[in-house]
Amino acid sequence: MVRARNAFVASVLVLLLAACGSRLDPETVAQAGGQQPGGDTAVDGVPGADSGVDAGADPGSDTGAGPGTDSGTGTDSGTGTDTGAGDPGDTGAPGTKNDATGGAKQASCDGFKNQTGVTDDKIVLANVADISGPVPGIFESSQLAVRAYAEFFNSQGDVCGRKLEILPLDSRADAGADQQAYAKACDEAFAAVGSMGAFDSGGASLAEDCGLPDIRTVSTTSERGACTTCYATYTTQPFLIPDSYPKWFLKEHKDATQSVGVLWINGGAAPENANYQADAWEKVGWDVDYRQSIDVAEFNFAPYVQQLKDKGIKMVVYTGPYQNTVKLQQAMQQQGYEPEVYLQDPTIYDGRYVELAGGLAENVYVYSTTDLFENRSNPEMQNYLAWLQQVKPGAVPNFYGLYAWSAARLFVETAIGLGGKLTRSTVLGEISRTKGWTGNGLHAPQNVGGRVTGPCTMVIQYDGGWRKVSPGTFMCGSVVNAK
């Protein structure tokens, strides 16, 4: 009975998070499906391909090192699999924009006062994440990333003589546990940073009532999204869709975009979100001829593939866990159906998907808001990878960890800029005015203060390894209101 309940809750988590702007971490789904986390998700770029943020180079320039090269922050066997970053001392030199302060000058510390979570020698930051529960370790990556940034920062400096101390709290994929964790955070921490929970509604009102700055990875419930002291470094609203990547496909694969099939995992807000996307794509110029939900427990994908064939669909877009992605692709292969374009969200930007899919992964497209883990020319990415390995050797970098690291940097840069004026209310005031936040080049610009979907994306493709195929660093256009 317990095992059945855990499987049910795990399925709910998959549905909820996949539905929440298509942001389900591959590790989440792997564990929900009974698999254990695998190795590093990063795979080396193709020689000569632009692998992401150009770290100051002109947009569109080739920033990716080819297989067999090493910039000094990692090792590369030349086989197409990144084995991780190395000595963190090689990255983020003090006094540069890539150090732990963003190169910001410490504001005057005159008037600095100890307060909740602040003593003579430390500033306590809470991180509330789903660590235990029905899917153990589901968002451990967020907590590890915040710990990693704290160690990075503490190795280089302080905020008016105070080092950072992380208060790790477990929300256990449960709204009640989230509430308990935020009660503790309100009493013992100055702020919460990089938190991530599947059922994050529990602590939302507590954070607001106690005035706690909650700089999250992402908000997954409407209650958390409505919290006036809660912000996220990955900001989305389900009905606001960037037009940059659909316009890219309209240009590069126009014929395919005139015959699109949209399929999604059936549950939670997924149907609504998938239809918002399809409506937005049609406003951009696509023609969506087939819309279909698929139950999470479905094992027979043949009927859906037959429908795609019968309707002459040339472009397939699927939203759901990568295990189901592979089932769909296998059914397509069995029926001899090969669309011109197969597109998915970042849930399949993962080494385990590639391992499971094998040759089916070739030529698959993904739209994303983050730089590639294998971009060795991105100093901030190397900082994240290197310090992540310091707090947990062998830890897998992922989407949620990247945005949690970004949240920690945002707090640090804000605190340093405030100096002696640091209070919960002044931090909130600064965060509310934060726009165009990139985490020092880790991800597309995010309107953190405005809490709205950003317009910038990139398109990557698997071709023996993940590579960026869209131009420049990120493509930035407009946001389409699908309502």
Summary of the structure (lengths in Angstrom):
residues: 483
radius of gyration: 21.6
end to end distance: 42.0
largest distance: 72.0
contacts: 1806
relative contact order: 0.18
helix: 37%
strand: 19%
